[in-house]
Amino acid sequence: MFRHITLPLLRPTILLAAILTMISAFQIFDIIQVMTEGGANDQTRVLVIDIYNNAFRFQRMGWASAVALLLFLMVLSFSLVQSRLLDTELEY
């Protein structure tokens, strides 16, 4: 009953939760910035911190916007892959 009725009805909700969780994983900034600022030898450096550093510390706005566009394209492609894998045909 769960596999044939409940799970197909929960697929749109599971898809939304998976996409939002993936987006929030790519946007982690505040914890790393406050605690380590990239850490020793940039061990905890993530893409969002690189965007921040290029834009506001080094004043390279063009480079930061290009990296931000790449981040957007990565998130978009991962979201499209997730939506293809969790094909959400409504079965009401």
PyMOL Python script that loads the backbone (N, CA, C, O; Angstrom):
from pymol import cmd

cmd.read_pdbstr("""\
ATOM      1  N   MET A   1       0.825  -1.182   0.000  1.00  0.00           N
ATOM      2  CA  MET A   1       0.000   0.000   0.000  1.00  0.00           C
ATOM      3  C   MET A   1       0.880   1.261   0.000  1.00  0.00           C
ATOM      4  O   MET A   1       0.587   2.226  -0.707  1.00  0.00           O
ATOM      5  N   PHE A   2       1.941   1.246   0.784  1.00  0.00           N
ATOM      6  CA  PHE A   2       2.822   2.423   0.836  1.00  0.00           C
ATOM      7  C   PHE A   2       3.495   2.664  -0.506  1.00  0.00           C
ATOM      8  O   PHE A   2       3.545   3.799  -0.982  1.00  0.00           O
ATOM      9  N   ARG A   3       4.014   1.604  -1.121  1.00  0.00           N
ATOM     10  CA  ARG A   3       4.765   1.741  -2.364  1.00  0.00           C
ATOM     11  C   ARG A   3       3.875   2.135  -3.539  1.00  0.00           C
ATOM     12  O   ARG A   3       4.322   2.864  -4.425  1.00  0.00           O
ATOM     13  N   HIS A   4       2.645   1.677  -3.564  1.00  0.00           N
ATOM     14  CA  HIS A   4       1.781   1.930  -4.712  1.00  0.00           C
ATOM     15  C   HIS A   4       0.843   3.119  -4.543  1.00  0.00           C
ATOM     16  O   HIS A   4       0.358   3.662  -5.536  1.00  0.00           O
ATOM     17  N   ILE A   5       0.581   3.531  -3.316  1.00  0.00           N
ATOM     18  CA  ILE A   5      -0.369   4.635  -3.099  1.00  0.00           C
ATOM     19  C   ILE A   5       0.296   5.840  -2.457  1.00  0.00           C
ATOM     20  O   ILE A   5       0.245   6.943  -3.001  1.00  0.00           O
ATOM     21  N   THR A   6       0.921   5.639  -1.302  1.00  0.00           N
ATOM     22  CA  THR A   6       1.444   6.765  -0.540  1.00  0.00           C
ATOM     23  C   THR A   6       2.663   7.395  -1.197  1.00  0.00           C
ATOM     24  O   THR A   6       2.726   8.617  -1.331  1.00  0.00           O
ATOM     25  N   LEU A   7       3.619   6.594  -1.603  1.00  0.00           N
ATOM     26  CA  LEU A   7       4.846   7.128  -2.191  1.00  0.00           C
ATOM     27  C   LEU A   7       4.613   7.891  -3.496  1.00  0.00           C
ATOM     28  O   LEU A   7       5.197   8.963  -3.661  1.00  0.00           O
ATOM     29  N   PRO A   8       3.801   7.406  -4.425  1.00  0.00           N
ATOM     30  CA  PRO A   8       3.544   8.221  -5.621  1.00  0.00           C
ATOM     31  C   PRO A   8       2.861   9.552  -5.324  1.00  0.00           C
ATOM     32  O   PRO A   8       3.084  10.529  -6.040  1.00  0.00           O
ATOM     33  N   LEU A   9       2.043   9.607  -4.294  1.00  0.00           N
ATOM     34  CA  LEU A   9       1.400  10.864  -3.932  1.00  0.00           C
ATOM     35  C   LEU A   9       2.368  11.816  -3.230  1.00  0.00           C
ATOM     36  O   LEU A   9       2.148  13.027  -3.228  1.00  0.00           O
ATOM     37  N   LEU A  10       3.427  11.287  -2.639  1.00  0.00           N
ATOM     38  CA  LEU A  10       4.412  12.122  -1.952  1.00  0.00           C
ATOM     39  C   LEU A  10       5.554  12.572  -2.858  1.00  0.00           C
ATOM     40  O   LEU A  10       6.380  13.379  -2.431  1.00  0.00           O
ATOM     41  N   ARG A  11       5.629  12.080  -4.088  1.00  0.00           N
ATOM     42  CA  ARG A  11       6.745  12.430  -4.968  1.00  0.00           C
ATOM     43  C   ARG A  11       6.901  13.928  -5.201  1.00  0.00           C
ATOM     44  O   ARG A  11       8.036  14.402  -5.138  1.00  0.00           O
ATOM     45  N   PRO A  12       5.860  14.714  -5.466  1.00  0.00           N
ATOM     46  CA  PRO A  12       6.078  16.155  -5.633  1.00  0.00           C
ATOM     47  C   PRO A  12       6.651  16.822  -4.388  1.00  0.00           C
ATOM     48  O   PRO A  12       7.482  17.724  -4.498  1.00  0.00           O
ATOM     49  N   THR A  13       6.222  16.394  -3.219  1.00  0.00           N
ATOM     50  CA  THR A  13       6.731  16.957  -1.977  1.00  0.00           C
ATOM     51  C   THR A  13       8.183  16.546  -1.750  1.00  0.00           C
ATOM     52  O   THR A  13       8.995  17.356  -1.303  1.00  0.00           O
ATOM     53  N   ILE A  14       8.510  15.302  -2.053  1.00  0.00           N
ATOM     54  CA  ILE A  14       9.886  14.833  -1.918  1.00  0.00           C
ATOM     55  C   ILE A  14      10.790  15.584  -2.886  1.00  0.00           C
ATOM     56  O   ILE A  14      11.916  15.937  -2.534  1.00  0.00           O
ATOM     57  N   LEU A  15      10.315  15.830  -4.094  1.00  0.00           N
ATOM     58  CA  LEU A  15      11.095  16.578  -5.079  1.00  0.00           C
ATOM     59  C   LEU A  15      11.371  17.990  -4.596  1.00  0.00           C
ATOM     60  O   LEU A  15      12.506  18.458  -4.685  1.00  0.00           O
ATOM     61  N   LEU A  16      10.368  18.671  -4.093  1.00  0.00           N
ATOM     62  CA  LEU A  16      10.556  20.033  -3.590  1.00  0.00           C
ATOM     63  C   LEU A  16      11.541  20.058  -2.425  1.00  0.00           C
ATOM     64  O   LEU A  16      12.419  20.920  -2.370  1.00  0.00           O
ATOM     65  N   ALA A  17      11.398  19.120  -1.498  1.00  0.00           N
ATOM     66  CA  ALA A  17      12.310  19.073  -0.352  1.00  0.00           C
ATOM     67  C   ALA A  17      13.738  18.779  -0.796  1.00  0.00           C
ATOM     68  O   ALA A  17      14.679  19.348  -0.244  1.00  0.00           O
ATOM     69  N   ALA A  18      13.918  17.908  -1.776  1.00  0.00           N
ATOM     70  CA  ALA A  18      15.253  17.580  -2.260  1.00  0.00           C
ATOM     71  C   ALA A  18      15.894  18.774  -2.949  1.00  0.00           C
ATOM     72  O   ALA A  18      17.077  19.043  -2.741  1.00  0.00           O
ATOM     73  N   ILE A  19      15.136  19.493  -3.764  1.00  0.00           N
ATOM     74  CA  ILE A  19      15.693  20.650  -4.466  1.00  0.00           C
ATOM     75  C   ILE A  19      16.035  21.772  -3.492  1.00  0.00           C
ATOM     76  O   ILE A  19      17.097  22.383  -3.611  1.00  0.00           O
ATOM     77  N   LEU A  20      15.168  22.050  -2.542  1.00  0.00           N
ATOM     78  CA  LEU A  20      15.447  23.113  -1.575  1.00  0.00           C
ATOM     79  C   LEU A  20      16.632  22.762  -0.674  1.00  0.00           C
ATOM     80  O   LEU A  20      17.410  23.644  -0.311  1.00  0.00           O
ATOM     81  N   THR A  21      16.776  21.497  -0.315  1.00  0.00           N
ATOM     82  CA  THR A  21      17.913  21.075   0.494  1.00  0.00           C
ATOM     83  C   THR A  21      19.218  21.210  -0.287  1.00  0.00           C
ATOM     84  O   THR A  21      20.235  21.630   0.266  1.00  0.00           O
ATOM     85  N   MET A  22      19.188  20.855  -1.563  1.00  0.00           N
ATOM     86  CA  MET A  22      20.370  20.983  -2.393  1.00  0.00           C
ATOM     87  C   MET A  22      20.760  22.450  -2.572  1.00  0.00           C
ATOM     88  O   MET A  22      21.945  22.781  -2.528  1.00  0.00           O
ATOM     89  N   ILE A  23      19.793  23.322  -2.769  1.00  0.00           N
ATOM     90  CA  ILE A  23      20.074  24.751  -2.910  1.00  0.00           C
ATOM     91  C   ILE A  23      20.675  25.305  -1.620  1.00  0.00           C
ATOM     92  O   ILE A  23      21.626  26.085  -1.669  1.00  0.00           O
ATOM     93  N   SER A  24      20.137  24.915  -0.479  1.00  0.00           N
ATOM     94  CA  SER A  24      20.685  25.418   0.781  1.00  0.00           C
ATOM     95  C   SER A  24      22.082  24.868   1.047  1.00  0.00           C
ATOM     96  O   SER A  24      22.885  25.528   1.706  1.00  0.00           O
ATOM     97  N   ALA A  25      22.386  23.669   0.545  1.00  0.00           N
ATOM     98  CA  ALA A  25      23.740  23.124   0.706  1.00  0.00           C
ATOM     99  C   ALA A  25      24.746  23.917  -0.111  1.00  0.00           C
ATOM    100  O   ALA A  25      25.890  24.079   0.314  1.00  0.00           O
ATOM    101  N   PHE A  26      24.345  24.415  -1.277  1.00  0.00           N
ATOM    102  CA  PHE A  26      25.250  25.224  -2.082  1.00  0.00           C
ATOM    103  C   PHE A  26      25.430  26.624  -1.507  1.00  0.00           C
ATOM    104  O   PHE A  26      26.428  27.277  -1.812  1.00  0.00           O
ATOM    105  N   GLN A  27      24.515  27.100  -0.702  1.00  0.00           N
ATOM    106  CA  GLN A  27      24.565  28.467  -0.213  1.00  0.00           C
ATOM    107  C   GLN A  27      25.125  28.596   1.198  1.00  0.00           C
ATOM    108  O   GLN A  27      24.944  29.634   1.834  1.00  0.00           O
ATOM    109  N   ILE A  28      25.786  27.588   1.691  1.00  0.00           N
ATOM    110  CA  ILE A  28      26.334  27.682   3.035  1.00  0.00           C
ATOM    111  C   ILE A  28      27.439  28.741   3.038  1.00  0.00           C
ATOM    112  O   ILE A  28      28.409  28.647   2.286  1.00  0.00           O
ATOM    113  N   PHE A  29      27.279  29.716   3.869  1.00  0.00           N
ATOM    114  CA  PHE A  29      28.234  30.823   3.910  1.00  0.00           C
ATOM    115  C   PHE A  29      28.501  31.271   5.330  1.00  0.00           C
ATOM    116  O   PHE A  29      29.656  31.373   5.744  1.00  0.00           O
ATOM    117  N   ASP A  30      27.452  31.536   6.075  1.00  0.00           N
ATOM    118  CA  ASP A  30      27.600  32.217   7.355  1.00  0.00           C
ATOM    119  C   ASP A  30      28.404  31.421   8.379  1.00  0.00           C
ATOM    120  O   ASP A  30      29.238  31.998   9.077  1.00  0.00           O
ATOM    121  N   ILE A  31      28.181  30.130   8.486  1.00  0.00           N
ATOM    122  CA  ILE A  31      28.896  29.335   9.478  1.00  0.00           C
ATOM    123  C   ILE A  31      30.386  29.297   9.170  1.00  0.00           C
ATOM    124  O   ILE A  31      31.215  29.484  10.061  1.00  0.00           O
ATOM    125  N   ILE A  32      30.721  29.056   7.920  1.00  0.00           N
ATOM    126  CA  ILE A  32      32.130  28.989   7.537  1.00  0.00           C
ATOM    127  C   ILE A  32      32.795  30.357   7.654  1.00  0.00           C
ATOM    128  O   ILE A  32      33.938  30.454   8.099  1.00  0.00           O
ATOM    129  N   GLN A  33      32.098  31.400   7.263  1.00  0.00           N
ATOM    130  CA  GLN A  33      32.686  32.749   7.320  1.00  0.00           C
ATOM    131  C   GLN A  33      32.936  33.181   8.757  1.00  0.00           C
ATOM    132  O   GLN A  33      33.981  33.758   9.059  1.00  0.00           O
ATOM    133  N   VAL A  34      32.001  32.910   9.634  1.00  0.00           N
ATOM    134  CA  VAL A  34      32.155  33.339  11.027  1.00  0.00           C
ATOM    135  C   VAL A  34      33.220  32.516  11.747  1.00  0.00           C
ATOM    136  O   VAL A  34      34.018  33.060  12.510  1.00  0.00           O
ATOM    137  N   MET A  35      33.233  31.211  11.504  1.00  0.00           N
ATOM    138  CA  MET A  35      34.124  30.358  12.282  1.00  0.00           C
ATOM    139  C   MET A  35      35.547  30.302  11.734  1.00  0.00           C
ATOM    140  O   MET A  35      36.500  30.353  12.511  1.00  0.00           O
ATOM    141  N   THR A  36      35.714  30.198  10.419  1.00  0.00           N
ATOM    142  CA  THR A  36      37.066  29.954   9.913  1.00  0.00           C
ATOM    143  C   THR A  36      37.517  30.924   8.831  1.00  0.00           C
ATOM    144  O   THR A  36      38.716  31.014   8.569  1.00  0.00           O
ATOM    145  N   GLU A  37      36.619  31.643   8.201  1.00  0.00           N
ATOM    146  CA  GLU A  37      36.927  32.526   7.075  1.00  0.00           C
ATOM    147  C   GLU A  37      37.712  31.797   5.989  1.00  0.00           C
ATOM    148  O   GLU A  37      38.606  32.385   5.380  1.00  0.00           O
ATOM    149  N   GLY A  38      37.400  30.552   5.740  1.00  0.00           N
ATOM    150  CA  GLY A  38      38.093  29.765   4.727  1.00  0.00           C
ATOM    151  C   GLY A  38      39.079  28.784   5.311  1.00  0.00           C
ATOM    152  O   GLY A  38      39.545  27.889   4.606  1.00  0.00           O
ATOM    153  N   GLY A  39      39.406  28.924   6.565  1.00  0.00           N
ATOM    154  CA  GLY A  39      40.269  27.972   7.242  1.00  0.00           C
ATOM    155  C   GLY A  39      41.729  28.053   6.848  1.00  0.00           C
ATOM    156  O   GLY A  39      42.123  28.868   6.013  1.00  0.00           O
ATOM    157  N   ALA A  40      42.506  27.212   7.452  1.00  0.00           N
ATOM    158  CA  ALA A  40      43.932  27.140   7.161  1.00  0.00           C
ATOM    159  C   ALA A  40      44.118  26.534   5.774  1.00  0.00           C
ATOM    160  O   ALA A  40      43.603  25.457   5.476  1.00  0.00           O
ATOM    161  N   ASN A  41      44.855  27.239   4.943  1.00  0.00           N
ATOM    162  CA  ASN A  41      45.107  26.811   3.565  1.00  0.00           C
ATOM    163  C   ASN A  41      43.812  26.588   2.789  1.00  0.00           C
ATOM    164  O   ASN A  41      43.746  25.715   1.923  1.00  0.00           O
ATOM    165  N   ASP A  42      42.801  27.363   3.094  1.00  0.00           N
ATOM    166  CA  ASP A  42      41.501  27.322   2.408  1.00  0.00           C
ATOM    167  C   ASP A  42      40.854  25.936   2.430  1.00  0.00           C
ATOM    168  O   ASP A  42      40.274  25.511   1.430  1.00  0.00           O
ATOM    169  N   GLN A  43      40.944  25.241   3.535  1.00  0.00           N
ATOM    170  CA  GLN A  43      40.387  23.893   3.629  1.00  0.00           C
ATOM    171  C   GLN A  43      38.861  23.894   3.654  1.00  0.00           C
ATOM    172  O   GLN A  43      38.244  22.944   3.172  1.00  0.00           O
ATOM    173  N   THR A  44      38.235  24.940   4.206  1.00  0.00           N
ATOM    174  CA  THR A  44      36.780  24.988   4.264  1.00  0.00           C
ATOM    175  C   THR A  44      36.220  26.038   3.316  1.00  0.00           C
ATOM    176  O   THR A  44      35.119  26.544   3.530  1.00  0.00           O
ATOM    177  N   ARG A  45      36.949  26.359   2.298  1.00  0.00           N
ATOM    178  CA  ARG A  45      36.506  27.379   1.352  1.00  0.00           C
ATOM    179  C   ARG A  45      35.478  26.774   0.394  1.00  0.00           C
ATOM    180  O   ARG A  45      35.722  25.731  -0.213  1.00  0.00           O
ATOM    181  N   VAL A  46      34.342  27.431   0.267  1.00  0.00           N
ATOM    182  CA  VAL A  46      33.290  26.995  -0.643  1.00  0.00           C
ATOM    183  C   VAL A  46      33.108  28.063  -1.711  1.00  0.00           C
ATOM    184  O   VAL A  46      33.695  29.142  -1.623  1.00  0.00           O
ATOM    185  N   LEU A  47      32.306  27.768  -2.706  1.00  0.00           N
ATOM    186  CA  LEU A  47      32.151  28.653  -3.848  1.00  0.00           C
ATOM    187  C   LEU A  47      31.545  30.000  -3.450  1.00  0.00           C
ATOM    188  O   LEU A  47      31.912  31.028  -4.018  1.00  0.00           O
ATOM    189  N   VAL A  48      30.641  30.009  -2.501  1.00  0.00           N
ATOM    190  CA  VAL A  48      30.010  31.262  -2.090  1.00  0.00           C
ATOM    191  C   VAL A  48      31.018  32.172  -1.390  1.00  0.00           C
ATOM    192  O   VAL A  48      30.959  33.390  -1.556  1.00  0.00           O
ATOM    193  N   ILE A  49      31.937  31.607  -0.614  1.00  0.00           N
ATOM    194  CA  ILE A  49      32.979  32.413   0.019  1.00  0.00           C
ATOM    195  C   ILE A  49      33.932  32.964  -1.029  1.00  0.00           C
ATOM    196  O   ILE A  49      34.418  34.087  -0.898  1.00  0.00           O
ATOM    197  N   ASP A  50      34.200  32.188  -2.062  1.00  0.00           N
ATOM    198  CA  ASP A  50      35.037  32.678  -3.154  1.00  0.00           C
ATOM    199  C   ASP A  50      34.362  33.856  -3.865  1.00  0.00           C
ATOM    200  O   ASP A  50      35.026  34.827  -4.225  1.00  0.00           O
ATOM    201  N   ILE A  51      33.067  33.770  -4.063  1.00  0.00           N
ATOM    202  CA  ILE A  51      32.325  34.885  -4.669  1.00  0.00           C
ATOM    203  C   ILE A  51      32.404  36.117  -3.777  1.00  0.00           C
ATOM    204  O   ILE A  51      32.638  37.224  -4.263  1.00  0.00           O
ATOM    205  N   TYR A  52      32.210  35.930  -2.486  1.00  0.00           N
ATOM    206  CA  TYR A  52      32.266  37.038  -1.528  1.00  0.00           C
ATOM    207  C   TYR A  52      33.645  37.690  -1.509  1.00  0.00           C
ATOM    208  O   TYR A  52      33.764  38.915  -1.549  1.00  0.00           O
ATOM    209  N   ASN A  53      34.680  36.863  -1.448  1.00  0.00           N
ATOM    210  CA  ASN A  53      36.043  37.406  -1.393  1.00  0.00           C
ATOM    211  C   ASN A  53      36.381  38.175  -2.659  1.00  0.00           C
ATOM    212  O   ASN A  53      36.953  39.263  -2.587  1.00  0.00           O
ATOM    213  N   ASN A  54      36.040  37.629  -3.811  1.00  0.00           N
ATOM    214  CA  ASN A  54      36.350  38.316  -5.062  1.00  0.00           C
ATOM    215  C   ASN A  54      35.566  39.615  -5.192  1.00  0.00           C
ATOM    216  O   ASN A  54      36.095  40.603  -5.702  1.00  0.00           O
ATOM    217  N   ALA A  55      34.337  39.631  -4.746  1.00  0.00           N
ATOM    218  CA  ALA A  55      33.513  40.827  -4.908  1.00  0.00           C
ATOM    219  C   ALA A  55      33.879  41.920  -3.914  1.00  0.00           C
ATOM    220  O   ALA A  55      34.038  43.078  -4.303  1.00  0.00           O
ATOM    221  N   PHE A  56      34.013  41.575  -2.649  1.00  0.00           N
ATOM    222  CA  PHE A  56      34.113  42.611  -1.627  1.00  0.00           C
ATOM    223  C   PHE A  56      35.507  42.806  -1.039  1.00  0.00           C
ATOM    224  O   PHE A  56      35.809  43.890  -0.540  1.00  0.00           O
ATOM    225  N   ARG A  57      36.347  41.804  -1.084  1.00  0.00           N
ATOM    226  CA  ARG A  57      37.707  41.989  -0.582  1.00  0.00           C
ATOM    227  C   ARG A  57      38.655  42.422  -1.676  1.00  0.00           C
ATOM    228  O   ARG A  57      39.473  43.319  -1.470  1.00  0.00           O
ATOM    229  N   PHE A  58      38.557  41.791  -2.850  1.00  0.00           N
ATOM    230  CA  PHE A  58      39.491  42.066  -3.929  1.00  0.00           C
ATOM    231  C   PHE A  58      38.914  42.994  -4.986  1.00  0.00           C
ATOM    232  O   PHE A  58      39.603  43.349  -5.941  1.00  0.00           O
ATOM    233  N   GLN A  59      37.651  43.391  -4.823  1.00  0.00           N
ATOM    234  CA  GLN A  59      36.966  44.320  -5.740  1.00  0.00           C
ATOM    235  C   GLN A  59      36.984  43.850  -7.196  1.00  0.00           C
ATOM    236  O   GLN A  59      37.104  44.662  -8.113  1.00  0.00           O
ATOM    237  N   ARG A  60      36.865  42.542  -7.401  1.00  0.00           N
ATOM    238  CA  ARG A  60      36.771  41.984  -8.752  1.00  0.00           C
ATOM    239  C   ARG A  60      35.326  41.573  -8.990  1.00  0.00           C
ATOM    240  O   ARG A  60      34.984  40.393  -8.927  1.00  0.00           O
ATOM    241  N   MET A  61      34.486  42.563  -9.264  1.00  0.00           N
ATOM    242  CA  MET A  61      33.053  42.319  -9.400  1.00  0.00           C
ATOM    243  C   MET A  61      32.728  41.462 -10.626  1.00  0.00           C
ATOM    244  O   MET A  61      31.823  40.629 -10.578  1.00  0.00           O
ATOM    245  N   GLY A  62      33.453  41.661 -11.708  1.00  0.00           N
ATOM    246  CA  GLY A  62      33.199  40.871 -12.912  1.00  0.00           C
ATOM    247  C   GLY A  62      33.476  39.398 -12.690  1.00  0.00           C
ATOM    248  O   GLY A  62      32.694  38.540 -13.100  1.00  0.00           O
ATOM    249  N   TRP A  63      34.600  39.107 -12.035  1.00  0.00           N
ATOM    250  CA  TRP A  63      34.954  37.719 -11.741  1.00  0.00           C
ATOM    251  C   TRP A  63      33.929  37.103 -10.795  1.00  0.00           C
ATOM    252  O   TRP A  63      33.520  35.957 -10.984  1.00  0.00           O
ATOM    253  N   ALA A  64      33.514  37.853  -9.785  1.00  0.00           N
ATOM    254  CA  ALA A  64      32.546  37.343  -8.821  1.00  0.00           C
ATOM    255  C   ALA A  64      31.197  37.080  -9.490  1.00  0.00           C
ATOM    256  O   ALA A  64      30.539  36.084  -9.188  1.00  0.00           O
ATOM    257  N   SER A  65      30.783  37.963 -10.392  1.00  0.00           N
ATOM    258  CA  SER A  65      29.501  37.730 -11.066  1.00  0.00           C
ATOM    259  C   SER A  65      29.593  36.549 -12.016  1.00  0.00           C
ATOM    260  O   SER A  65      28.610  35.830 -12.194  1.00  0.00           O
ATOM    261  N   ALA A  66      30.750  36.330 -12.632  1.00  0.00           N
ATOM    262  CA  ALA A  66      30.918  35.158 -13.496  1.00  0.00           C
ATOM    263  C   ALA A  66      30.850  33.867 -12.690  1.00  0.00           C
ATOM    264  O   ALA A  66      30.236  32.893 -13.125  1.00  0.00           O
ATOM    265  N   VAL A  67      31.472  33.857 -11.528  1.00  0.00           N
ATOM    266  CA  VAL A  67      31.424  32.670 -10.669  1.00  0.00           C
ATOM    267  C   VAL A  67      30.009  32.465 -10.130  1.00  0.00           C
ATOM    268  O   VAL A  67      29.552  31.331  -9.995  1.00  0.00           O
ATOM    269  N   ALA A  68      29.320  33.560  -9.823  1.00  0.00           N
ATOM    270  CA  ALA A  68      27.937  33.449  -9.360  1.00  0.00           C
ATOM    271  C   ALA A  68      27.038  32.882 -10.458  1.00  0.00           C
ATOM    272  O   ALA A  68      26.123  32.109 -10.176  1.00  0.00           O
ATOM    273  N   LEU A  69      27.298  33.263 -11.705  1.00  0.00           N
ATOM    274  CA  LEU A  69      26.544  32.699 -12.818  1.00  0.00           C
ATOM    275  C   LEU A  69      26.825  31.208 -12.964  1.00  0.00           C
ATOM    276  O   LEU A  69      25.912  30.432 -13.244  1.00  0.00           O
ATOM    277  N   LEU A  70      28.071  30.803 -12.777  1.00  0.00           N
ATOM    278  CA  LEU A  70      28.399  29.374 -12.799  1.00  0.00           C
ATOM    279  C   LEU A  70      27.703  28.625 -11.661  1.00  0.00           C
ATOM    280  O   LEU A  70      27.234  27.502 -11.849  1.00  0.00           O
ATOM    281  N   LEU A  71      27.637  29.243 -10.490  1.00  0.00           N
ATOM    282  CA  LEU A  71      26.920  28.633  -9.373  1.00  0.00           C
ATOM    283  C   LEU A  71      25.452  28.464  -9.713  1.00  0.00           C
ATOM    284  O   LEU A  71      24.861  27.426  -9.416  1.00  0.00           O
ATOM    285  N   PHE A  72      24.850  29.484 -10.339  1.00  0.00           N
ATOM    286  CA  PHE A  72      23.462  29.385 -10.751  1.00  0.00           C
ATOM    287  C   PHE A  72      23.260  28.248 -11.744  1.00  0.00           C
ATOM    288  O   PHE A  72      22.301  27.486 -11.630  1.00  0.00           O
ATOM    289  N   LEU A  73      24.160  28.132 -12.719  1.00  0.00           N
ATOM    290  CA  LEU A  73      24.031  27.072 -13.718  1.00  0.00           C
ATOM    291  C   LEU A  73      24.209  25.686 -13.091  1.00  0.00           C
ATOM    292  O   LEU A  73      23.551  24.728 -13.500  1.00  0.00           O
ATOM    293  N   MET A  74      25.098  25.581 -12.101  1.00  0.00           N
ATOM    294  CA  MET A  74      25.264  24.304 -11.401  1.00  0.00           C
ATOM    295  C   MET A  74      24.001  23.925 -10.643  1.00  0.00           C
ATOM    296  O   MET A  74      23.549  22.782 -10.711  1.00  0.00           O
ATOM    297  N   VAL A  75      23.428  24.889  -9.918  1.00  0.00           N
ATOM    298  CA  VAL A  75      22.217  24.616  -9.156  1.00  0.00           C
ATOM    299  C   VAL A  75      21.061  24.281 -10.098  1.00  0.00           C
ATOM    300  O   VAL A  75      20.269  23.381  -9.817  1.00  0.00           O
ATOM    301  N   LEU A  76      20.966  25.003 -11.215  1.00  0.00           N
ATOM    302  CA  LEU A  76      19.914  24.731 -12.191  1.00  0.00           C
ATOM    303  C   LEU A  76      20.062  23.336 -12.778  1.00  0.00           C
ATOM    304  O   LEU A  76      19.075  22.613 -12.909  1.00  0.00           O
ATOM    305  N   SER A  77      21.275  22.953 -13.131  1.00  0.00           N
ATOM    306  CA  SER A  77      21.467  21.627 -13.726  1.00  0.00           C
ATOM    307  C   SER A  77      21.184  20.519 -12.718  1.00  0.00           C
ATOM    308  O   SER A  77      20.569  19.513 -13.070  1.00  0.00           O
ATOM    309  N   PHE A  78      21.622  20.686 -11.471  1.00  0.00           N
ATOM    310  CA  PHE A  78      21.319  19.683 -10.459  1.00  0.00           C
ATOM    311  C   PHE A  78      19.818  19.605 -10.190  1.00  0.00           C
ATOM    312  O   PHE A  78      19.285  18.518  -9.966  1.00  0.00           O
ATOM    313  N   SER A  79      19.140  20.740 -10.210  1.00  0.00           N
ATOM    314  CA  SER A  79      17.689  20.730 -10.009  1.00  0.00           C
ATOM    315  C   SER A  79      16.979  20.026 -11.152  1.00  0.00           C
ATOM    316  O   SER A  79      16.023  19.284 -10.925  1.00  0.00           O
ATOM    317  N   LEU A  80      17.435  20.249 -12.375  1.00  0.00           N
ATOM    318  CA  LEU A  80      16.821  19.564 -13.515  1.00  0.00           C
ATOM    319  C   LEU A  80      17.062  18.063 -13.468  1.00  0.00           C
ATOM    320  O   LEU A  80      16.176  17.278 -13.807  1.00  0.00           O
ATOM    321  N   VAL A  81      18.252  17.663 -13.049  1.00  0.00           N
ATOM    322  CA  VAL A  81      18.537  16.233 -12.921  1.00  0.00           C
ATOM    323  C   VAL A  81      17.654  15.613 -11.853  1.00  0.00           C
ATOM    324  O   VAL A  81      17.113  14.525 -12.045  1.00  0.00           O
ATOM    325  N   GLN A  82      17.507  16.302 -10.726  1.00  0.00           N
ATOM    326  CA  GLN A  82      16.648  15.780  -9.670  1.00  0.00           C
ATOM    327  C   GLN A  82      15.200  15.690 -10.119  1.00  0.00           C
ATOM    328  O   GLN A  82      14.513  14.722  -9.793  1.00  0.00           O
ATOM    329  N   SER A  83      14.729  16.674 -10.854  1.00  0.00           N
ATOM    330  CA  SER A  83      13.344  16.622 -11.304  1.00  0.00           C
ATOM    331  C   SER A  83      13.136  15.532 -12.351  1.00  0.00           C
ATOM    332  O   SER A  83      12.046  14.968 -12.444  1.00  0.00           O
ATOM    333  N   ARG A  84      14.172  15.228 -13.144  1.00  0.00           N
ATOM    334  CA  ARG A  84      14.059  14.121 -14.102  1.00  0.00           C
ATOM    335  C   ARG A  84      14.068  12.777 -13.380  1.00  0.00           C
ATOM    336  O   ARG A  84      13.330  11.863 -13.748  1.00  0.00           O
ATOM    337  N   LEU A  85      14.915  12.661 -12.342  1.00  0.00           N
ATOM    338  CA  LEU A  85      14.982  11.399 -11.607  1.00  0.00           C
ATOM    339  C   LEU A  85      13.721  11.121 -10.812  1.00  0.00           C
ATOM    340  O   LEU A  85      13.267   9.979 -10.734  1.00  0.00           O
ATOM    341  N   LEU A  86      13.161  12.156 -10.227  1.00  0.00           N
ATOM    342  CA  LEU A  86      11.909  12.026  -9.474  1.00  0.00           C
ATOM    343  C   LEU A  86      10.765  12.502 -10.348  1.00  0.00           C
ATOM    344  O   LEU A  86      10.084  13.473 -10.019  1.00  0.00           O
ATOM    345  N   ASP A  87      10.557  11.823 -11.451  1.00  0.00           N
ATOM    346  CA  ASP A  87       9.519  12.206 -12.396  1.00  0.00           C
ATOM    347  C   ASP A  87       8.197  12.310 -11.656  1.00  0.00           C
ATOM    348  O   ASP A  87       7.728  11.332 -11.073  1.00  0.00           O
ATOM    349  N   THR A  88       7.598  13.487 -11.679  1.00  0.00           N
ATOM    350  CA  THR A  88       6.410  13.737 -10.864  1.00  0.00           C
ATOM    351  C   THR A  88       5.148  13.746 -11.701  1.00  0.00           C
ATOM    352  O   THR A  88       4.531  14.793 -11.899  1.00  0.00           O
ATOM    353  N   GLU A  89       4.772  12.596 -12.185  1.00  0.00           N
ATOM    354  CA  GLU A  89       3.480  12.500 -12.855  1.00  0.00           C
ATOM    355  C   GLU A  89       2.411  12.372 -11.775  1.00  0.00           C
ATOM    356  O   GLU A  89       2.480  11.501 -10.908  1.00  0.00           O
ATOM    357  N   LEU A  90       1.444  13.241 -11.847  1.00  0.00           N
ATOM    358  CA  LEU A  90       0.384  13.194 -10.839  1.00  0.00           C
ATOM    359  C   LEU A  90      -0.524  12.005 -11.120  1.00  0.00           C
ATOM    360  O   LEU A  90      -0.969  11.803 -12.250  1.00  0.00           O
ATOM    361  N   GLU A  91      -0.790  11.237 -10.100  1.00  0.00           N
ATOM    362  CA  GLU A  91      -1.586  10.017 -10.254  1.00  0.00           C
ATOM    363  C   GLU A  91      -2.822  10.077  -9.369  1.00  0.00           C
ATOM    364  O   GLU A  91      -3.096   9.142  -8.618  1.00  0.00           O
ATOM    365  N   TYR A  92      -3.561  11.163  -9.453  1.00  0.00           N
ATOM    366  CA  TYR A  92      -4.745  11.286  -8.608  1.00  0.00           C
ATOM    367  C   TYR A  92      -5.894  10.532  -9.211  1.00  0.00           C
ATOM    368  O   TYR A  92      -6.986  10.515  -8.644  1.00  0.00           O
TER     369      TYR A  92
END
""", "prot")
cmd.dss("prot")
cmd.show_as("cartoon", "prot")
cmd.util.cbc("prot")
cmd.orient("prot")
